[in-house]
Amino acid sequence: MPTYITLADWTGEGIANAKESPRRLQQAREVFSTHGGELTDFFMTIGDHDMVVVSTFPDDESYAKAMLKVASGGAVRTETLKAFTEDEYRDIVDAL
């Protein structure tokens, strides 16, 4: 399944209610599952972004639906990176 790295930042509303963040994370896990995905890793980070989420989904459309649902809650803004595993990377480079 495709892997997605999501860089997330709290909105003003999200940081004002930071204590609710663990509950919102659990809700995101459930939304991902509903759309056939899995949240495989979560990190709170220091730097340009507040959180990093690694997830897998069957396809881009499923990921987009899940992220629109999560983002519509208003607590986070996101940036998506579609990731390739090492094996996929090797196949891509070998094809050059």
C-alpha positions in Angstrom: 0.0 0.0 0.0 1.2 3.5 -0.7 2.9 5.4 2.2 2.1 9.0 3.0 4.1 11.3 5.3 1.9 14.1 6.7 3.5 17.2 8.1 0.9 18.8 10.5 0.7 22.1 12.3 -1.7 23.1 14.9 -4.1 25.9 14.0 -4.9 28.6 16.6 -7.9 26.5 17.6 -5.7 23.4 17.8 -3.1 24.8 20.0 -5.6 26.6 22.2 -7.1 23.1 22.9 -3.8 21.2 22.9 -4.9 19.0 25.8 -7.5 17.6 23.5 -4.8 16.6 20.9 -4.5 12.9 22.1 -8.3 12.5 21.7 -8.1 14.0 18.2 -5.2 11.7 17.3 -7.3 8.7 18.3 -10.2 10.1 16.1 -7.8 10.5 13.2 -6.7 6.8 13.6 -10.4 5.8 13.4 -11.0 8.0 10.3 -8.0 6.5 8.6 -9.3 3.0 9.4 -12.7 3.9 8.0 -11.0 4.8 4.7 -8.9 1.7 4.5 -5.8 3.3 5.9 -3.5 2.8 8.9 -1.7 5.4 11.0 1.6 3.6 11.4 3.8 6.2 13.2 3.1 9.5 15.0 5.7 12.0 16.2 5.4 15.4 17.9 8.3 17.4 16.5 10.3 20.5 17.2 11.1 22.6 14.2 9.1 23.8 11.2 6.2 21.5 11.9 4.4 20.4 15.0 3.7 16.8 14.2 4.6 14.1 11.6 2.3 11.3 10.8 3.2 8.2 8.7 0.3 6.3 7.2 -0.6 3.8 4.6 -3.7 3.8 2.4 -4.9 1.7 -0.6 -4.7 4.7 -2.9 -4.5 8.5 -3.1 -8.2 9.0 -3.2 -8.7 7.1 0.1 -5.9 9.2 1.7 -7.5 12.4 0.4 -10.9 11.6 1.8 -9.4 10.8 5.2 -7.3 13.9 5.4 -10.2 16.1 4.3 -12.2 14.7 7.1 -9.4 15.2 9.7 -8.6 18.7 8.5 -12.2 19.7 8.5 -12.1 19.5 12.3 -10.1 22.8 12.2 -7.3 21.8 14.6 -4.6 21.2 12.1 -3.2 22.2 8.7 -1.3 19.6 6.8 1.2 19.1 4.0 1.5 15.7 2.3 4.5 13.8 1.0 3.9 10.6 -0.9 6.7 8.3 0.2 8.4 5.3 -1.5 9.9 2.4 0.3 13.5 1.4 -0.2 12.5 -1.4 -2.5 10.3 1.0 -4.5 13.1 3.6 -4.6 15.5 0.9 -5.9 13.0 -0.1 -8.6 12.6 3.5 -9.7 16.3 4.2 -9.8 17.1 0.9 -11.6 14.6 1.9 -14.3 16.7 5.0 -15.2 
